[in-house]
Amino acid sequence: MTESSDRWHRWLLNVRHGGDSAARERDLADFLYPVRDKVLDGAQLRPEDTVLDVGAGDGLIAFGALDRLSPAGRVIFSDISADLLDHCRQVAEAEGLLDECRFVQAAADSLDGIPDESVDVVTTRSVLIYVKDKASAFREFYRVLRPGGRISLFEPINVLMGGYDPDSFCGYDIRPVALLAAKVGALYESIQPLGEDPMGDFDDRDLVRHAEDAGFPVVDLELRLTVKHSKQPVPWDRFLRTSGNPLIPPFGEAFDRTLTPDELDEFTAHLRPLVESGTGQDRTALAYLTAAKAP
């Protein structure tokens, strides 16, 4: 991992888990692999399908698809990050899979380089949360699919996760230090304004509407809401190195940028015990959508 790599590459392979490889492996086993499997189950893959994985990232879905296809099947890795595509290309080469792969740098709402009606399946995972024009993305998915083609996607629904509660910071009760938390929150809101940023400007109903408007005659969406009155304990140093997405700074950097040394001490004294003990609330809202193009 180098500082010259782009933010998407750095976040997905390092910052997301605070540089803790063991935490990344736990997240893969407990959350990401089950998501991958459900997305691929929803895709109803056939052995010789051509799969387009939009926003392939580190290849979680795409490599999972390769495991399910025959040698005649193909997977197109598509991402806006050249660094992540290079990472996936290196993995594919090491695994002897290059002949079954293609790599295309493109945005989800403008799939340049993917011809009309050229793929059987489109998959995505946590991609539309970064796309402002989600309607265009769905139209692109529809355009590149052959007749009878399918989409299968996963998206977190942030507006249902309670992230905008002024009494909470990442699920931790910050009422005793609310003024300090508001200073930190103002930095994050300046980067991703509430109600305007793509991460929080939609819900599950919008996904269904966009799929219908794009032309899909058959659409199915499953929404999973979970509330847990505890969180996974996290070492403080790792928490400080973590950020919620590639577009915002890690928590430690945000604290340093917004709080004076005395304020930082006060904020840390309150928040650190909660983080390290897992004393907080964990809310998730996850949507799985599948749709099929008319034969």
ZISUL-V161284 format. One record per pair of residues at least 12 apart in sequence whose C-alpha atoms are under 7 Angstrom apart, sorted by the first residue. I is the first residue (numbers start at 1). J is the second residue. Records with the same first field share a line. If there is no record, write none. Layout:
I = J ; J
//
This chain:
5 = 83
6 = 83
7 = 246
8 = 81 ; 246
9 = 83 ; 84
11 = 246
15 = 241 ; 242 ; 243
16 = 242 ; 243 ; 244
17 = 242
18 = 238 ; 239 ; 241 ; 242
36 = 60 ; 61
39 = 152 ; 153 ; 154
40 = 65
42 = 152 ; 290
43 = 121 ; 150 ; 151 ; 152
46 = 69
47 = 69 ; 70 ; 73
48 = 69 ; 70 ; 72 ; 73
49 = 73 ; 74 ; 120
50 = 73 ; 74 ; 75 ; 119 ; 120 ; 121
51 = 74 ; 75 ; 76 ; 119 ; 120 ; 121 ; 122
52 = 75 ; 76 ; 77 ; 119 ; 121 ; 122 ; 123
53 = 76 ; 77 ; 78 ; 122 ; 123 ; 124
54 = 77 ; 78 ; 79 ; 108 ; 122 ; 123 ; 124
55 = 78 ; 79 ; 108 ; 124 ; 127
56 = 77 ; 78 ; 79
57 = 79 ; 84
58 = 84 ; 88
59 = 88
62 = 75 ; 77
73 = 100
74 = 100 ; 101
75 = 100 ; 101 ; 102
76 = 101 ; 102 ; 103
77 = 102 ; 103 ; 104
78 = 103 ; 104 ; 105 ; 106
79 = 104 ; 105 ; 106 ; 107
80 = 105 ; 106 ; 107
81 = 105
82 = 105
85 = 103
108 = 137
109 = 133 ; 134 ; 136 ; 137 ; 140
110 = 137 ; 140
111 = 140
114 = 144
115 = 144
116 = 143 ; 144 ; 145
117 = 143 ; 144 ; 145 ; 146
118 = 144 ; 145 ; 146
119 = 144 ; 145 ; 146
120 = 145 ; 146 ; 149 ; 150
121 = 145 ; 149 ; 150 ; 151
122 = 141 ; 150 ; 151 ; 152
123 = 151 ; 152 ; 153
124 = 152 ; 153 ; 154
125 = 153 ; 154 ; 155
126 = 154 ; 155 ; 156
128 = 155
129 = 198 ; 199
130 = 198 ; 199
131 = 198
132 = 198
135 = 210
138 = 210 ; 211 ; 214
139 = 214
142 = 214
147 = 293 ; 294 ; 295
148 = 292 ; 293 ; 294 ; 295
149 = 292 ; 293
150 = 291 ; 292 ; 293
151 = 290 ; 291 ; 292
152 = 289 ; 290 ; 291
153 = 288 ; 289 ; 290
154 = 287 ; 288 ; 289
155 = 286 ; 287 ; 288
156 = 285 ; 286 ; 287
157 = 203 ; 204 ; 285 ; 286 ; 287
158 = 199 ; 200 ; 285
159 = 200 ; 203
160 = 285
161 = 283 ; 284 ; 285
162 = 283
171 = 280 ; 281 ; 282
172 = 274 ; 279 ; 280 ; 281
173 = 280
177 = 267
180 = 267
183 = 258
184 = 254 ; 255 ; 258
188 = 248
191 = 248
204 = 287
216 = 291 ; 292 ; 293
217 = 292 ; 293 ; 294
218 = 291 ; 292
219 = 290 ; 291 ; 292
220 = 289 ; 290 ; 291
221 = 287 ; 288 ; 289 ; 290
222 = 287 ; 288 ; 289
223 = 285 ; 286 ; 287 ; 288
224 = 285 ; 286 ; 287
225 = 284 ; 285 ; 286
226 = 283 ; 284 ; 285
227 = 282 ; 283 ; 284
228 = 281 ; 282 ; 283
229 = 280 ; 281 ; 282
230 = 278 ; 279 ; 280 ; 281 ; 282
231 = 278 ; 279 ; 280 ; 281 ; 282
232 = 278
233 = 275 ; 276 ; 277 ; 278
234 = 275 ; 276
235 = 276
236 = 272 ; 275 ; 276
239 = 251
240 = 252
//
